Amino acid sequence: MRGIIINPTIITCVTYIKSLRKKNLTYLFLIATIYCNAQVISNKPTDISLGPVNFTKEFIKQNKIKSISVTIVDKPDGNIIIDKGATQGFEFDNKGRVTRYFYTILNRMVKDEIEIPAIIRRGKITQHASSRTHIQYLNDTIFCNVFYDEKDNVIAKRLQTGDYYDAYYYEYNELGQIKKELHCKETNLSENKKEFKLGVQSILSSETFEYIKLTDSQIKKRCFNDEGREYKKAIINMDEKGNKISENYEFIVSWMKQENNYNYNSNNQLMESRLISNESGDINKKTNYEFSEKGNLITEKRYIKNELLNEISYLYDDTNTILKSHINRDFKNSSIGIVKYAYSFFE
């Protein structure tokens, strides 16, 4: 709390917290973070994806969050809620870094016809025999472990997909930029599947990257394949705060191009992202974000070619700090996804 106790409201909040029992201290300490303009979910672009949701490391660390569990159900318009067993989970260390996560992917659906016998009371049929369709949803679960160096850079992530592992290894230059990415397929020799002992490793791809500073706010990025040939190049523009405002990628030997644009507000929050690409046809995706006065992400709208596909509303707890759930209105499929978050904390 050093350096931020300058508001009487915060002082009152801290005084109240100190009067409560120790077991409530961790949770109620979250109240003060609403003045730090921080939020649990990060919507800013990242070079390395760490799961289906990106979290703000500083928020996770400050609030001593140990894990987040996510459950997802669907509510088709005009029908009851459908639970497909979709879940996600995230584990963090005391530095706020994701160390392990998992998520489910729907594999297949099994339909069974269940016969319901007639109901007979006192020799009379009160309900005729019928049948109903039971759908069983079978999911695959993807697990991933993440590893860091002493500078908090991600140096490896290993995803378990069945009996095999997809492993990604990263190396960095002196400026903290990724200079090499190695993608491998691996097997585990350990009899304890919760532990990993490298067996057979096959290299699937190897990429290296070179960065050329053109101006204080512009970088040229060159991408090389495993044969050392440049196959893609990019011009990356940054604002005065170091945020990416545009990325323009061009493939050397094809006609494919990709452009990413980002717009921020005065509080350094990402308000809009746009992807334009001619890969697999013309792609034009846009996402708009809205924030509350407290700095919380409250609405996300996703468009394709200016057609609104999804509108996501984020709901917070009574302290207006911790994300409790979000509701995803899917206009294309006429359904609502209901996503709930549960937390555990370090002592």
C-alpha positions as CSV (number, residue, x, y, z in Angstrom):
1,M,0.0,0.0,0.0
2,R,3.0,2.4,0.0
3,G,2.6,5.4,-2.1
4,I,-1.1,5.1,-2.8
5,I,-2.7,5.9,0.6
6,I,-3.4,9.5,-0.3
7,N,-7.2,9.3,-0.4
8,P,-9.3,9.4,2.8
9,T,-11.5,6.7,1.4
10,I,-8.6,4.3,1.1
11,I,-7.4,5.2,4.6
12,T,-10.9,4.4,5.9
13,C,-10.9,1.1,4.0
14,V,-7.5,0.0,5.3
15,T,-8.5,0.9,8.9
16,Y,-11.7,-1.2,8.5
17,I,-9.7,-4.1,7.0
18,K,-7.3,-4.1,10.0
19,S,-10.3,-4.6,12.4
20,L,-11.4,-7.8,10.7
21,R,-10.3,-11.3,11.3
22,K,-7.1,-12.5,9.6
23,K,-8.9,-15.1,7.3
24,N,-10.8,-12.2,5.7
25,L,-7.8,-9.9,5.3
26,T,-6.6,-11.3,1.9
27,Y,-10.0,-11.0,0.2
28,L,-10.9,-7.6,1.6
29,F,-7.5,-6.2,0.7
30,L,-8.8,-6.3,-2.8
31,I,-11.0,-3.3,-2.1
32,A,-8.0,-0.9,-2.3
33,T,-7.0,-2.1,-5.7
34,I,-9.9,-0.3,-7.4
35,Y,-7.8,2.9,-7.0
36,C,-4.9,1.3,-8.9
37,N,-6.8,1.2,-12.2
38,A,-5.9,-2.5,-12.5
39,Q,-8.1,-5.4,-13.6
40,V,-7.8,-9.1,-13.5
41,I,-8.1,-9.7,-17.3
42,S,-5.6,-8.2,-19.7
43,N,-6.8,-7.4,-23.2
44,K,-3.6,-6.0,-24.5
45,P,-1.7,-7.8,-27.3
46,T,0.9,-10.4,-26.2
47,D,3.7,-12.2,-28.0
48,I,3.1,-15.5,-26.2
49,S,-0.4,-16.8,-25.4
50,L,-0.7,-18.3,-21.9
51,G,-4.1,-19.9,-22.2
52,P,-7.6,-18.9,-23.4
53,V,-7.6,-15.9,-21.1
54,N,-4.7,-13.5,-20.4
55,F,-4.5,-12.2,-16.8
56,T,-2.8,-9.1,-15.5
57,K,0.3,-10.3,-13.6
58,E,0.4,-7.2,-11.3
59,F,-3.2,-7.7,-10.2
60,I,-2.8,-11.4,-9.6
61,K,0.3,-10.7,-7.5
62,Q,-1.1,-7.8,-5.5
63,N,-4.2,-9.8,-4.5
64,K,-2.4,-13.0,-3.8
65,I,-4.5,-15.0,-6.2
66,K,-3.3,-18.7,-6.2
67,S,-5.7,-20.2,-8.7
68,I,-8.8,-19.3,-10.9
69,S,-11.3,-21.9,-11.9
70,V,-13.7,-21.3,-14.8
71,T,-17.0,-23.0,-15.6
72,I,-18.9,-22.5,-18.8
73,V,-22.5,-23.3,-19.8
74,D,-24.7,-22.4,-22.8
75,K,-28.2,-21.0,-22.8
76,P,-29.7,-21.3,-26.3
77,D,-32.5,-18.9,-26.9
78,G,-35.8,-20.5,-26.0
79,N,-34.2,-23.5,-24.4
80,I,-32.8,-24.6,-21.0
81,I,-29.2,-24.2,-19.9
82,I,-26.9,-26.8,-21.5
83,D,-23.8,-28.0,-19.5
84,K,-21.3,-29.4,-21.9
85,G,-18.7,-29.9,-19.2
86,A,-16.5,-27.0,-20.5
87,T,-14.0,-25.8,-17.9
88,Q,-10.8,-23.9,-17.6
89,G,-8.3,-23.6,-14.8
90,F,-5.2,-21.4,-14.1
91,E,-2.5,-21.7,-11.4
92,F,-0.2,-18.8,-10.4
93,D,3.0,-18.4,-8.4
94,N,3.5,-15.7,-5.8
95,K,4.9,-13.4,-8.5
96,G,1.5,-13.4,-10.3
97,R,2.8,-15.5,-13.1
98,V,0.8,-18.3,-14.8
99,T,2.5,-21.6,-14.1
100,R,-0.1,-24.1,-15.2
101,Y,-3.4,-24.0,-17.0
102,F,-5.9,-26.3,-18.6
103,Y,-9.0,-26.0,-20.9
104,T,-11.4,-28.5,-22.4
105,I,-12.2,-29.0,-26.1
106,L,-15.4,-30.7,-27.2
107,N,-14.5,-34.0,-28.9
108,R,-17.8,-35.5,-29.8
109,M,-21.4,-35.8,-28.8
110,V,-23.1,-39.1,-28.1
111,K,-26.9,-39.2,-28.5
112,D,-29.0,-41.9,-26.7
113,E,-32.8,-42.4,-26.9
114,I,-34.1,-43.1,-23.4
115,E,-37.5,-44.9,-23.3
116,I,-39.8,-43.6,-20.5
117,P,-42.5,-46.1,-19.6
118,A,-46.1,-45.3,-19.1
119,I,-47.3,-44.4,-15.6
120,I,-50.3,-46.5,-14.5
121,R,-52.3,-45.7,-11.4
122,R,-55.3,-47.8,-10.2
123,G,-55.4,-49.5,-13.6
124,K,-55.5,-46.3,-15.6
125,I,-52.7,-44.8,-17.7
126,T,-52.0,-41.3,-16.3
127,Q,-49.1,-40.7,-18.5
128,H,-48.3,-42.5,-21.8
129,A,-45.0,-44.0,-22.7
130,S,-42.6,-41.6,-24.4
131,S,-38.9,-41.2,-25.1
132,R,-36.4,-38.4,-24.8
133,T,-33.0,-37.8,-26.3
134,H,-30.0,-37.7,-23.9
135,I,-26.8,-36.0,-25.2
136,Q,-23.5,-36.8,-23.6
137,Y,-20.7,-34.4,-24.3
138,L,-17.2,-35.9,-24.4
139,N,-14.3,-33.5,-23.9
140,D,-10.6,-33.6,-24.3
141,T,-8.6,-31.7,-21.7
142,I,-5.4,-29.8,-22.7
143,F,-2.9,-29.2,-19.9
144,C,0.0,-26.8,-20.1
145,N,3.0,-26.0,-17.8
146,V,4.8,-22.7,-18.2
147,F,8.4,-22.0,-17.2
148,Y,10.3,-18.7,-16.7
149,D,13.8,-17.3,-16.4
150,E,15.1,-15.0,-13.8
151,K,13.9,-12.0,-15.8
152,D,10.3,-13.3,-15.8
153,N,10.5,-14.2,-19.5
154,V,8.6,-17.3,-20.7
155,I,11.3,-19.7,-21.7
156,A,9.1,-22.8,-22.3
157,K,5.5,-24.0,-22.3
158,R,4.6,-27.7,-22.7
159,L,1.0,-28.7,-23.7
160,Q,-0.2,-32.2,-23.1
161,T,-2.4,-33.5,-25.9
162,G,-3.1,-37.2,-25.2
163,D,0.1,-39.3,-25.0
164,Y,2.2,-36.5,-26.7
165,Y,3.4,-33.1,-25.7
166,D,3.6,-29.9,-27.8
167,A,6.6,-28.0,-26.4
168,Y,7.6,-24.4,-27.3
169,Y,11.0,-23.0,-26.3
170,Y,11.9,-19.3,-26.4
171,E,15.2,-17.4,-26.4
172,Y,15.5,-13.6,-26.0
173,N,18.0,-10.9,-27.0
174,E,19.4,-8.3,-24.6
175,L,16.3,-6.1,-25.1
176,G,13.9,-8.8,-24.0
177,Q,12.6,-9.5,-27.5
178,I,12.0,-13.1,-28.7
179,K,14.9,-14.1,-31.0
180,K,14.1,-17.8,-31.4
181,E,11.1,-20.1,-31.1
182,L,11.4,-23.8,-31.2
183,H,8.3,-26.1,-31.6
184,C,8.8,-29.7,-30.6
185,K,6.8,-32.9,-30.2
186,E,7.8,-34.8,-27.1
187,T,7.1,-38.0,-25.1
188,N,7.2,-38.5,-21.3
189,L,9.2,-41.3,-19.8
190,S,8.0,-40.7,-16.3
191,E,5.6,-43.3,-14.8
192,N,4.1,-40.5,-12.8
193,K,2.2,-38.5,-15.4
194,K,2.2,-35.4,-13.1
195,E,6.0,-35.3,-13.6
196,F,7.8,-34.9,-16.9
197,K,10.9,-36.7,-18.0
198,L,11.9,-36.1,-21.6
199,G,11.8,-39.1,-23.8
200,V,11.8,-38.7,-27.6
201,Q,11.9,-35.2,-28.9
202,S,11.2,-34.3,-32.6
203,I,11.6,-30.7,-33.8
204,L,8.6,-29.6,-35.8
205,S,9.7,-26.1,-36.6
206,S,12.4,-23.5,-35.7
207,E,12.0,-19.8,-36.2
208,T,14.4,-17.0,-35.5
209,F,13.7,-13.2,-35.4
210,E,15.8,-10.1,-36.1
211,Y,14.8,-6.6,-35.0
212,I,16.0,-3.4,-36.6
213,K,15.2,-0.1,-34.9
214,L,14.1,2.4,-37.5
215,T,13.1,5.2,-35.2
216,D,12.3,5.6,-31.5
217,S,8.8,4.4,-32.2
218,Q,9.2,2.0,-35.1
219,I,10.8,-1.4,-35.4
220,K,11.3,-3.7,-38.4
221,K,11.0,-7.4,-37.6
222,R,12.4,-10.1,-39.9
223,C,11.3,-13.7,-39.5
224,F,13.4,-16.6,-40.6
225,N,12.5,-20.3,-41.0
226,D,14.5,-23.3,-40.0
227,E,16.6,-23.0,-43.2
228,G,17.6,-19.5,-42.3
229,R,15.5,-18.0,-45.1
230,E,13.4,-14.9,-44.5
231,Y,9.8,-15.7,-45.1
232,K,8.0,-12.8,-43.4
233,K,8.7,-9.3,-42.4
234,A,6.9,-6.7,-40.3
235,I,6.8,-3.0,-39.4
236,I,5.8,-2.4,-35.8
237,N,4.8,1.0,-34.5
238,M,4.7,1.9,-30.8
239,D,3.3,4.9,-28.9
240,E,5.2,6.9,-26.3
241,K,4.2,4.5,-23.5
242,G,5.6,1.5,-25.4
243,N,2.2,0.1,-26.5
244,K,1.9,-1.5,-29.9
245,I,-0.3,0.6,-32.1
246,S,0.2,-1.3,-35.4
247,E,1.8,-4.4,-36.8
248,N,2.0,-4.8,-40.6
249,Y,3.1,-8.3,-41.7
250,E,4.0,-9.3,-45.3
251,F,5.0,-12.7,-46.5
252,I,8.0,-12.7,-48.8
253,V,7.1,-15.3,-51.4
254,S,3.3,-15.0,-51.4
255,W,0.6,-12.4,-51.6
256,M,-0.5,-12.8,-48.0
257,K,-0.6,-9.7,-45.8
258,Q,-1.8,-9.1,-42.2
259,E,-2.3,-5.8,-40.4
260,N,-3.1,-5.4,-36.7
261,N,-4.1,-2.0,-35.3
262,Y,-4.6,-1.0,-31.6
263,N,-6.2,2.1,-30.1
264,Y,-5.8,3.2,-26.4
265,N,-7.5,5.7,-24.2
266,S,-5.8,8.3,-22.0
267,N,-5.6,5.7,-19.1
268,N,-3.4,3.4,-21.3
269,Q,-6.3,0.9,-21.8
270,L,-6.9,-0.9,-25.1
271,M,-10.1,0.4,-26.5
272,E,-10.1,-1.2,-30.0
273,S,-8.2,-3.9,-31.9
274,R,-8.5,-4.7,-35.5
275,L,-7.2,-7.5,-37.7
276,I,-7.1,-7.2,-41.5
277,S,-5.8,-10.1,-43.5
278,N,-6.1,-11.7,-47.0
279,E,-5.2,-15.2,-45.8
280,S,-8.0,-17.7,-46.5
281,G,-10.1,-14.9,-48.1
282,D,-10.6,-11.3,-46.9
283,I,-10.6,-11.1,-43.1
284,N,-11.7,-8.0,-41.2
285,K,-12.1,-8.5,-37.5
286,K,-12.7,-5.7,-34.9
287,T,-13.1,-5.8,-31.1
288,N,-14.2,-2.8,-29.1
289,Y,-13.8,-2.5,-25.3
290,E,-15.5,-0.4,-22.7
291,F,-14.2,0.3,-19.2
292,S,-15.9,1.6,-16.0
293,E,-14.7,4.7,-14.1
294,K,-12.8,2.3,-11.8
295,G,-10.8,0.9,-14.7
296,N,-12.7,-2.4,-15.0
297,L,-13.4,-4.0,-18.4
298,I,-17.2,-4.1,-18.6
299,T,-18.1,-4.7,-22.2
300,E,-16.4,-6.4,-25.2
301,K,-17.9,-6.4,-28.7
302,R,-16.6,-8.5,-31.5
303,Y,-17.3,-7.8,-35.1
304,I,-16.5,-9.4,-38.5
305,K,-16.8,-7.1,-41.4
306,N,-18.8,-4.7,-39.2
307,E,-21.3,-7.4,-38.3
308,L,-21.7,-7.8,-34.5
309,L,-21.1,-11.4,-33.6
310,N,-20.5,-11.4,-29.8
311,E,-21.2,-9.0,-27.0
312,I,-19.6,-9.9,-23.7
313,S,-20.6,-8.3,-20.4
314,Y,-18.3,-8.6,-17.4
315,L,-19.7,-8.7,-13.9
316,Y,-17.8,-7.9,-10.7
317,D,-18.2,-8.5,-6.9
318,D,-19.5,-6.0,-4.4
319,T,-16.1,-4.4,-4.1
320,N,-16.2,-3.8,-7.9
321,T,-12.8,-5.5,-8.2
322,I,-12.9,-9.2,-8.5
323,L,-14.4,-10.6,-11.7
324,K,-17.3,-13.0,-10.8
325,S,-18.6,-13.9,-14.3
326,H,-19.1,-12.8,-17.8
327,I,-22.0,-13.3,-20.2
328,N,-21.3,-13.9,-23.9
329,R,-24.2,-13.1,-26.2
330,D,-23.6,-15.1,-29.4
331,F,-25.8,-13.4,-32.1
332,K,-24.9,-15.9,-34.9
333,N,-25.9,-19.0,-32.9
334,S,-28.7,-17.3,-30.9
335,S,-27.3,-18.3,-27.6
336,I,-25.7,-17.0,-24.4
337,G,-22.6,-18.4,-22.8
338,I,-22.5,-18.0,-19.0
339,V,-18.9,-18.1,-17.6
340,K,-18.3,-18.1,-13.8
341,Y,-14.9,-17.5,-12.0
342,A,-13.9,-19.0,-8.7
343,Y,-10.7,-18.0,-6.8
344,S,-8.3,-19.4,-4.2
345,F,-5.7,-17.3,-2.5
346,F,-2.2,-17.6,-0.9
347,E,-2.1,-17.2,2.9
